[in-house]
Amino acid sequence: MANPYAEGASQSLNKTISEIMHYLKDHGARPNTGLRVFMREKIADLGERWYRKGFNRGHRQSRKEFRNDGKVPKILRYKCARQLAPGQRRSIKLKSTAP
């Protein structure tokens, strides 16, 4: 690269992307250009993973069902749309089943 600042920025983006992909256990290919867009997608993947992991919407949903029917459903479903990274609005379907 001709610009040393661009080279440093590219290395920084690559390092961040590598760390996120390592955490996600994602071994897929990455592009040579458009690293910032690719990084935002991976950040959104990470956000979605944590959103799923911390899924507490089932508690609210089951409480609502319990108040209405006096029963707690065995399968909880919830569909939402969240912005998990800049410019990354995603629709997420969550499903929780009771043991």
N, C-alpha and C positions, 0 to 999 in steps of 0.2 A: 504494500500500500504506500502511496506517496505521502499521505498525511499521517504523521505519527500519532496525532490525537485520535483520528479515526481508528487506527490500529489498536490503540489502548482501549477505546470504547468497545471495539469488536471483541477483544480478549475478555473484557469485563462481562459483556453480555454472554459470551460463550461459557465463562466460568459459572455464572448464575444459572444458565440453562442446564449445564451439566449437573449442578447440585440439585436442582429441582427434579430433573429426570432420574437421577440416582435415587432420590427419596421416593418418587413414584414407581420405581422399578420399571421405567420405560426405556427400552433399548432400541427404539425406532430411530430412523434417520432424521437428521436435521438439515434445514436448507442452508445454502451458502449466502443467500441474500435474504433480507426481510427478517433479521434476527429479532428485532423488537416486537414485531407482530407475533412471531413464533413464541417468544418468551411470554407474551401476554396470554396466549392460548394455554401454555403450560401452567402459568399462575392460576388461570381459571380452572384448569384440571385439578390443581392442588386445592383450590378453594372448594370445588365440588366434592372432592374426597373428604375434606374436613367437615363440610356441611352434612354429608351423608353420615360420617362417623359420629357427629354430635347431634344426630337427629333426635330432637326432643318433641317434635311436633306431634308424635304419636301420643304423648302424654296428654296434650291438650285435646286432641281428637277423641281419645278414649274417655276422657273426663266428660266431654260434651255428649258422647254417646251414652255414657253411664247416667248422666242427668236426664236425658230424654227417655231412655228405655229401661234403665236399671240393670243393663247388661254391658259388658265390655266386649267389643268384637275381637275375634281371634286374629283377624288379618286387618292391619291398619294400612291405609293408602293415603297418600297426599301428593298433590301435584302443585308445584310452585315455579315461579320465575324469579331468578336472582341475578344481580350483577356481581359477579365474583372477581372481576378484574376490569380495568378500564376498557370500555368498548366490548365487553364480553358478557352479554346478557344471555342466560341459558335457562331453558326449561328443564326442571329436574323432577323425575318421578321417584317417589320414595315408597317403599313397602316394608312393613315390619310384621313379622309373624310371631305369635306367642308360642313358647315352647310347649 
